[in-house]
Amino acid sequence: MGIQDQVTPIGREAAGFHDYILMPAITIITLIVLALMIYVILRYRRAANPVPSRTTHHTLVEVIWTLVPVLILIVIAVPSIRLLANQYSPPNADLTVKVIGNQWYWTYEYPDHGIELTSNMLPEQRDAQAGARFRTAADGPEQLAVDERMVVPVGATVKLIVTSADVIHAFGVPAFWTKMDAVPGRLNETWFRAEREGVYFGMCYELCGARHGYMPIAVEVVSPAAFQRWVASRGGTMPGSQPNANPDSTQANTLGNALAAERPDGSEPVEPTNEIQATTNQPTVRERSPAGM
Ligand SMILES: [Cu+2]
C-alpha cells in the first residue's frame, strides 16, 4: 500500500506531504471522532439519562470546534502551497520532449535532437501477429510494456510539451508525480527531473476511447552517456554538437515548418479573418429576421 517510490524532487516532496502530514492528520481526526462518538453513545444513552438535558449552546465547545479545523487547514496550507509553487516553478530545461496523445498510442518528439518516436503497447506473444514483436520480460509488465520508450538522461530537467492529435488524453507517470492533460489544439507544459536510472511506467489518464487502457507510457532514465548513444542510434544529434553557420536558421525553419503545417496550402492567416468579418457584417440576415417572425 502507499505511493510508488518517487524518483523526482517534486515526487518526494509530495509523497512526504502525503505520508507525514495528510495521512497522520486523517488518522488522528478519524480516531478522535470515533472516540467521541463512542463516548457520546455510551455516556448519553437514554438508560443512563432518564431526564434529558436541555442544553442547546455551549460557547467554549463551539469556539473549539470552529478554531481547531481552521488551525488544521492553516497547518496543511503551508506545505500544500509550497508544493504547488515548486511544481509551477521548474528549473531551466535541459531537454524538451513534445508528447502527443493519439488514439491509441503516444508519439514523442525531441525537437532539439531531431527525433520522433511512435510508442505502441507491445502485444503478448499469444496475440502477436506472425513475425511481429511481442512483449518479453525485459520490456516490462503486461499492458505497460511499449515498443519505443521515452528515453531521458538522469538528473536532467525535462520539459514536457503535452498535446493531442485527436481527443483528450492525459500523460502521467506516477513515479515522477507528473500528470498532464493532452488536449487537442493546446500545448500544456509540465516537467520532471528523474534522479534515479530505471524504467518507469505510466498510462493514459483520460478515458479516450475503446483502447484507452492499451496506451501505456514507459520512460527510461539512463546515464547522460547512454542518452547520447541512444540519440545517435536514432539518427538524432545532440544540440550544439554540429555548429551551424547560421544558428538562427534551425529555429526559423522549425517555426516556418510549424506554420506551414498549420496551413498546408500556405495561405495567409489574414484571409479567413476577413471572411468571418465579411459574413458577420452582412446586414441582410438581421434586417430580414423581424419580418420573418
Ligand atoms: Cu488516451
Residues whose N, C-alpha, C, O or C-beta is under 5 A from the ligand:
A	BS01	CU	I168 H169 A170 C204 E206 C208 H212
